Amino acid sequence: MARVAGHRRRAVPPAAPAHLAIPVAGGAGAAARPAEDDLLVVGRIGRPQGIRGEVTVQVRTDDPEARFAPGAVLHTAPPERGPVTVAAARWQNGRLVVAFEGVPDRTAAEQLRETLLHVDARTLPPPEDEDEFHDHVLRGMTAALVDGTVLGEVVDVLHLPHGDVLVVRRADTGTEVLVPFRKAMVPVVDVAARRLQVDPPEGLLDVDL
């Protein structure tokens, strides 16, 4: 996502919702699946590549070499298709081609098409950009106004076409308000203190969900 330096913050989205699908035999085993809020999308499986079970992957991470390194275990949506373990990965004509353990041929690879691939965001280092935050870090933070008055709790993060938005449940009324996740409106995010500061324009907090 494009960002205007010093003006827009960015929340790193988790996984998209899972959908029903046919399970694939030979997955990576019954590794414990993190909560959905802790999952971060790193790729989407496309069409099979050749006849040996390789697939193309649409990359959705800034560090594909680490996320798709041999031995890396990725959770899936639908969850019935995984987890999967990377056996090998290579670039071909600008596309990432990945082989997974237990996927021996084109037929098995075809069953993985459109699968979303996730990592547990809790195991990743913080984003290098000081204005980027994983969704699971933002959820549960206390939101306070500039004068110190507690506004409420961040209960969700929405990724909308015009930008990221925090859903804050107000402490006084229990209703929810939307706060654009821009530096002008959220000037301070204190991860250690689990608290962020909201500086809303007039009228923003009067619009409840």
Residue pairs with C-beta under 8 A, 6 or more apart in sequence:
1 10
3 10
3 129
3 131
6 183
7 182
7 183
7 184
8 131
8 163
8 181
8 182
8 183
9 131
9 132
9 133
9 164
9 181
9 182
9 183
9 186
9 189
10 129
10 131
10 132
10 133
10 164
10 181
11 132
11 133
11 134
11 135
11 138
11 157
11 159
11 164
11 166
11 181
12 40
12 121
12 127
12 132
12 133
12 134
12 135
13 40
13 41
13 135
13 157
13 159
14 36
14 37
14 38
14 39
14 40
14 41
14 118
14 121
14 134
14 135
14 136
15 36
15 39
15 40
15 41
15 75
15 77
15 116
15 118
16 41
16 77
16 116
17 36
17 77
18 77
18 78
18 79
19 77
19 78
20 78
21 78
21 80
21 81
21 115
22 80
22 111
23 80
23 81
24 80
24 81
24 82
24 102
24 103
24 108
24 111
24 112
25 102
25 108
26 101
26 102
26 103
26 104
26 108
27 81
27 82
27 83
27 84
27 102
28 73
28 82
28 83
28 84
28 85
28 100
28 101
28 102
29 83
31 73
31 75
31 83
33 75
33 79
33 83
34 75
34 120
34 122
37 135
37 136
37 139
38 120
38 121
38 122
38 136
39 75
39 77
39 118
39 119
39 120
39 121
40 118
40 119
40 120
40 121
40 124
40 134
41 60
41 116
41 117
41 118
42 59
42 60
42 61
42 64
42 67
42 68
42 74
42 117
42 118
42 119
43 57
43 58
43 59
43 60
43 61
43 64
43 67
43 68
43 74
43 96
43 116
43 117
44 57
44 58
44 60
44 114
44 115
44 116
44 117
45 55
45 56
45 57
45 58
45 98
45 112
45 113
45 114
45 115
45 116
45 117
46 55
46 56
46 57
46 58
46 113
46 114
47 55
47 56
47 110
47 113
48 54
48 55
48 56
48 106
48 109
48 110
48 113
49 55
49 56
49 92
49 97
49 109
50 106
51 105
51 106
52 99
52 104
52 105
52 106
53 99
53 100
53 103
53 104
53 105
53 106
53 108
53 109
54 97
54 98
54 99
54 109
55 97
55 98
55 99
55 100
55 103
55 109
55 112
55 113
56 95
56 96
56 97
56 98
57 68
57 95
57 96
57 97
57 98
57 117
59 96
61 67
64 89
64 96
66 72
67 74
67 119
68 86
68 89
68 96
68 98
69 86
69 89
70 86
70 87
70 88
70 89
71 85
71 86
72 85
72 86
73 83
73 84
73 85
73 86
74 82
74 83
74 84
74 85
74 86
74 117
74 118
74 119
75 82
75 83
75 117
75 118
75 119
75 120
76 82
76 83
76 84
76 115
76 116
76 117
76 118
77 115
77 116
77 118
78 115
81 111
81 112
81 115
82 115
84 100
84 101
84 102
84 103
84 112
84 117
85 100
85 101
85 102
86 98
86 99
86 100
86 101
87 99
87 100
87 101
88 98
88 99
89 96
89 97
89 98
89 99
90 96
90 97
91 97
100 112
102 108
103 109
103 112
121 134
121 135
121 136
122 136
124 134
126 134
126 137
126 191
127 133
127 134
131 183
133 189
133 191
135 157
137 191
138 154
138 157
138 166
138 189
138 196
139 154
139 155
139 156
139 157
140 153
140 154
140 155
140 194
141 153
141 154
141 189
141 194
141 195
141 196
142 150
142 152
142 153
142 154
142 194
142 195
142 196
143 150
143 151
143 152
143 153
143 154
143 166
143 168
143 179
143 195
143 196
143 197
143 198
144 150
144 151
144 195
144 196
144 197
144 198
145 151
145 197
145 198
145 199
145 200
146 187
146 197
146 198
146 199
150 171
151 168
151 170
151 171
151 198
151 205
152 168
152 169
152 170
152 171
152 172
152 177
153 168
153 169
153 171
154 166
154 167
154 168
154 196
155 167
155 168
155 169
155 176
156 166
156 167
157 164
157 165
157 166
157 167
157 181
158 164
158 165
158 166
158 167
158 178
163 180
163 181
163 182
164 180
164 181
165 178
165 179
165 180
165 181
166 178
166 179
166 180
166 181
166 186
167 176
167 177
167 178
167 209
168 176
168 177
168 178
168 179
168 198
169 175
169 176
170 176
170 177
170 205
170 208
173 208
175 208
175 209
176 208
176 209
177 204
177 205
177 207
177 208
177 209
178 207
178 209
179 185
179 186
179 198
179 200
179 204
180 186
184 199
185 198
185 199
185 200
185 201
185 204
186 196
186 197
186 198
186 199
187 197
187 199
188 196
188 197
189 196
189 197
190 196
